[in-house]
């Protein structure tokens, strides 16, 4: 508590606390939603499997409009990345160095998760476990990495996309919306590959809106270069209007579009994957998900002022700081908590009833959620410090003190390569079916690609001592 009070007291006056609150809220709702809809079954042979309760609770699918808050995560990510990038550039930090600094907090907790799962899978295999079953468990535990791969991709593109944002403003997200629509038309006509770009275009739309929100905030608070830049009108505007009229317009138009696309149109009502549906609104993002994002952005702007007043109080702000210190760890490990609990309950033959929607099933949801919260708390206590202690090794230095190895162009190429390997590794893991016999639970190619990318970025962030000594000789 003393550390939280200290961190709260040191919060810069210009920090947008609401963004931190929204990040913590979004991840908390994702965790709660995943835990609530997970159903575990055990057949006569003793094999454990699972499915989503939404396959049977058709009436509950509209509730996913409340719990599908990954768009909020990308929105606040755009805000935070724009704020960090502009601040770094004002100090003379290059875009490449910014990418390296930004990668630290994303890579370290994720690497730990993958290595722990791989080690656990190896132990399970040596103990005689079936490789296909091990893969199923690991595949379930790594579901969150699907969205993390998209976020890492948009972070890698931030320097370029923010430059486009400053040049063309709202034209950029509108163009991306058109590309998403083209992909959706392809899916509706049976040409699924045409929607492949939506995995990137859809999340970029929301991330770009985060840029526009940051520029509006910077102008309002008179922060940095974003505040001093001249505001253009129309679609070339790079500041998101944040007043009540705009908030209401976003909410009403977004909600109307959401109803038309799902109730009257061809899109499923559920914003979370439901097996058997013709389309999936979140994988890849669809126009319906973007309509939901507009609704969420409208609500965010509507409640901004009262939320900011609340977050000026010490205790609410300390709670937000505490969650944000380990927010990625919570996201990464929340399905591993399900794996641990199911393993324990299966051992004692005390799995929850699988009869979805019955009184006994609903009664089990309470102890189920409580037990998962306890297990996740333990996992966060173990692995959370890795994220909480992650710093930025060079962003606070003067430009002449920044790491200069290797040559700037090669350094940029290596940084991009590192990010590309991270994304490739996470994507390969997500694309390999859960029943594939993988000795380590993870596809070897996926694990190798990810670790190569993580290694490259780690080497660039913190070169060996002999290289540091060489740099000091050139920078007395």
N, C-alpha and C positions, 0 to 999 in steps of 0.2 A: 504493500500500500504506500509505503514511503516513496518508493521509486515512481509509482504512478502519480503521486502528488507532485513530485519533482518534475516529471515530464509534462504534466498538465500546466504547471506554472511557467514552464519554458516555451509553451506553444506560441509561435509568432502571431502577432496581432492580425497579420494579413492572411493567415491560413483559413481556408474554407472548411470549417469543421463539419459542415453538413455532408461534404463528400465522403469523409471518413465514416460518418454515421451510416450513410447509404451503402457503403461497401460492406460494413459489418452486418447491416440488416439483410442485404441481398444474400450473402453467404449463409447466414443463419436460416433464412427461409428455404434456400436450396437444400440444406442439410435436413431440415424438418420435413420438407416435402418428400425427399428420397426415402427417409426412414418410414414415413407414414404409409406410403404406397407399396413398400416391399412386403411380399408374401413368400413365406418359405414352406415347402412341402417335403414330405418324405414318403417314398413309395414302399411297397411291400418288401423290396430287396434291400431297403435301408439306404437307397441313394437319395441325397438331398438336392433339391432344385428350387428355383424361385421364379416368380413372375410378378408383374405389376397388378395391383388391385384395380387399376383403371380399366383393365380388360373386362371386368365384371361390373364395376361401379360406374355405369354409363352416366348416371345423374351427377357424378362428382367431377366429370371432365371440365365443366366450366370453372371449377375451383382452381384449375391449373393456371388460370389467368392471374391468380393472386400469387402463386408459388413459382411461376416461371419468371424469375427475376435475373437470369443471366444477362439480359439486355441492360439492366441497371449496372451490373458489374462492368460491362464494356463502356457504358456511358461515363461512369466515374473514372474508369481507366483512361479514357480520352482526356478528361479534365486533368487528371493527375499527371499524365504523360506530357501534355502541353505545358503545364506549370513547371514541371521538372526540366523539360527541354529548354524552355525560354530562360529559366533561371541559370542553367548551366552555360548556355551560350553567352549570357551577359557576363559570366566570369571568364570567358575565353575558352571554355571546354569544347572540344570538337564533338560533332555528332557521333563519330565512332566511339570516342571515349564514353559518351553518354550511353550508348548502347551496351557497352561493356559493364558500366556501373549498374545499369538497369537490370542486367541479366543475373546479377549475383543473387538477389533475393528470390528470383523465380527458380533458378537452377538448383541451388543447394538443397532446399527442402524436397524438391522433386527427385533429385538424385538419391537422397537418403531413402525415400519411399521405394524407388525401383530396386535399390540394392538390398533393402530389407526383404522385399517380396521375393527377389531372386534367391537370396540365401535361404529363406524359409521354404521355397519351392524345392531347392536342392536337398535340404534336410528331409522334406517330405518324400522326395523321390528315393533317397537312400533308405528311408524307413519302409519302403515298399508301396508307396502311394501310386495311384494311377496317374500318368502324365496328363491325360485328357481331363480328369477331374481337377488336377492341380491347376491346369490352364483355366478352367471354368472359374475357379475361386479367384485367381489372379486377375482374370479378365473383368470380373465383377468389381474387384477392388480398385481397378485402374480406370473405371468409367469416367471419373472426373478429368482424366488426362486428355480426353477428347476435346473438351472446351479449353483446357489450358493450352493445347497445341495451337488453337485458333488465336488465343490471346498473345502467345509468344510471337506469332506471325504478325499481328497488328502492331506489336511493340517494335519489331524489327523494321516495319514500314513507317513508323512514326516520323522520323526526320523528313522523309520524302512526302508523306501525306500531309504533314503540317505545312510544308512549303506550298503544296498545292492548295491547301485550305486558305493560306494567307493571300494567294494569288486569285483564286476563283471562288472562294467563299462557299455558299450553300449550293452552288452548281455541282460541287463534287459529290455530296451525299445524294443529291437528286439523280445524278448520272448513275451512281451505284444502285439506287432503287430501280432504275430502268433495267439495269443488268440483272438484278434479282428477278424482276418480272419476266424477263426473257427466259431465264432459267426455269421459272415456275411453269411457263407455257410449255417448255420442253418436257417437263415432268408430266403435265396434264395430257400431252399428246403421245406419251409413251417413249419419249426420248430422254431418259434419265441422265445420261452423261452431260447433256446441255446444262444441267443444274449444278455441275461440279464446282463452278466458280462461286456459287452462292455460299459455300463454306467460308469463303473469304469476304466476298462482296457484302453479304448480309451483316456481318459483324463490323466491317469497316464503316458502313452507314452510321451505325450507332456511335462508334468511336469518333467519327468526324463531328457528330453533334456535340460530343464532349469537348472537342476543340473549340467549337463556337460558344459553348457555355463558358469555358475558361476565358476566352477573349472578352466576353461581356463582363465577367466578374473582374478581370484585370482592369478594364476601363472604369468600372464602378469604383474600385478601390485604388485606382491610379498606381498600378503595379507594373513596372518594367516596360519593355518595348511594346508589348501588346496593348498597353493603355495609350501610348502615344501615337499609335498608328491611326491613320485617318479611316473613319468608318465609311464604307461604301453602301449604296442603297440597293434594293432589289435582291436578286439572286446572288449577286456578287458580294453581298454583305457577309462579313466573317464573324459578326457578333450575334449571338442568339438573343432575340428579344425575350426578356425574362419577366415582363410584367404580367399582371393578372389576365388581361385580355388574350395574350398569346398562350398562357397556360390553359385557359378555358377552351380556346380554339383547338389546341393540340389534343386535349382530352376528348372533346366532343367529336371532332373529325376522326380521330383515331378510334374511338369507341364505335362510331357509326360504320367506319370501314371494317372494323373487326366483326361486327354483326353481319354485314353484307357478305364478307368473305367466308365466314364459317357457317352461319345459320342458313343464308340463302345461296351461298357460293359453294365451291368444290373443296374448300379446305376443312380439315377436321377441327372440331371444337377444342380438343385437347392441345395444349401447347407443350406437352411432354410426350415423348415417344410412346405409342400404344401399338403393340404388334397387331398386324392385320389391317391397319389403316392404309388407304391408297397413297396418302401423302404423309410426310412428317414435317411438322412446322418448325422444328428446332434443328434438325439434322438432314439437310442443310436449312438455314434460316429461310423462311418464306415471307411473302408479302403480309400474311396474317400475323406473323411474329413481329414484323416491323410496325404494323398497326398497333399491336400491343405495346411496343416500345414507345410509340407516340403517346398512348394513354398514360404510360408510366412517367414519361417526361413531363406531361401536363400536370400530373399529380405532384411530382417532385417540385415543380416550380410553384404550385399553389401552396404547398406546405412549407416552403423554404423559410419564410420569416419566423413563424412560430417555432420551427425546429431550431433555427439559429439561436433564438432567445433561450431555449431549453439547454442547448449545448454550451452556453456561457456559464452554466452552473457547474461547480467543480465535480460533483459525483457523477452526473451523466457523462461528462466529458472524459473522466477517468475510466469509466466503463467502456467507452468507445475506444480509447487508447489501448486498453487491455485486450480487447478483441482484435483490433487491427494489428497488434504486435505478433499475433499468431494466426491471422485470418487465412493465410494460404495453407498452413498446417491443418487447420480445421477442415478446409475444403478437400485437401488431399487424402486425409485419413478417415473421413466420416463413413465411407463404405467399408473400409478395413475394420471399423468397429462392428459393423454388421457381421462380417466374416468371423470375428472373434466370438461374438455373442452366439451366433448360430452353431459354431463349433462346440461351445460349452453346453448349450441347451440340447444339442443332438447327442452329446456324450451321455447326458443324464436322461435321455428320452423324454424331453419336456419342451418340445417345439410348440410354438403358438398354433392354434387351430387355423387351418387353411380355408375354412368355409367363409369366404369374403362376404361381408355385409351382415353377418349374423350377430346376435347379441354378444356371444362369447368372443367373436373376433374383435368387435369394438372394445370390449372390456379388456382384452389383452393389449390393445394399443397403448394404454397408459403405462403399465410396467415395462412393456417393450421399449418405449421411448425413454423412460427413466434409466433403464439398464444401458441403453446405447449411449445416453449422455454421460453416464459414469465411466464407461469404457473409453469414450472419446476424450474425456477429461484426463484420464491416465495417459493415453497416447499423446495428447498435446503436452502434458507435463514432461514426457520423455523426449519428444522430438521438437516441441515448440521452441526451446532455446536456440536451436539451430537457425530458425528464421528470425527470432527476436534479436539475436546478436549480429545478424548480417548487416554490415555497413557498406558504405560506398568508398572504396579505397583511394580514389583519386579525385572525385568531383569537388572536394573541398580545397584542393591545392591550387596554387597559382599556375597559369599556363606554362611558365618556364620550369615548373617542377613536375609537370605531368610526365608519365612514362613515354619514352620516345622509341622504344623497341617494339616491333621492327619498324622499317620505313613506313611512313604514313599510308601510302597506297596499299602496300602489302598488309598492313594492320587492318585496314578497312575490309579488304578481301577476306582475310581470315575471320574477322568478326562476323561478316555476313555468312561465311561458310559454317561457322559455329552455330549460328541461329538456324540455318537451313538444316543442319544435322539434327538439332533438337527437334524441330518440327517433323522431320522425316521419321525419326525414331518413334515419336509419340503417335504419329499417324499410322505407321506400320502396325504398331501394337493394337490400335483401335480397329484396324481393318481385318486382322487375322481373326478368324472365328473363335469363339470361346471354347469350343470343344476340340480344338486342334491339340494334338499331343506335343506339348512343349516341355522339355525336361526342366527348364528354369521357370516355367510359368509364363515367361515372356519370349516372344520370338527372338532368336539370337541376333538377327539383323536389326531389329528394333532397338535392342539393348546396346548393341555395338554402335549404331549410328548416334544414339542419344549420348552415350559416354564419350564418343569422339568429339561431339559438339560441346559437351560440358567441359572436356579437357582443354579444347582450344580456347574457350572463353576464360577458363580459369588461368591458363598460362598467360593470356594477354592481360588479365586483370592484375595478376600477381606473378611477375617473371621471377625466375630463379635468382638467388643472391648474387651469383657471378655477373648476371646481366645488370642487376641493380648497382653493383659496384662500378661497372662500366659506365652506367648513366651518370653516377655521381662524379666520375672523372670528367665528364663533359659538361656537368652543371655544378660547378663549385659553389 
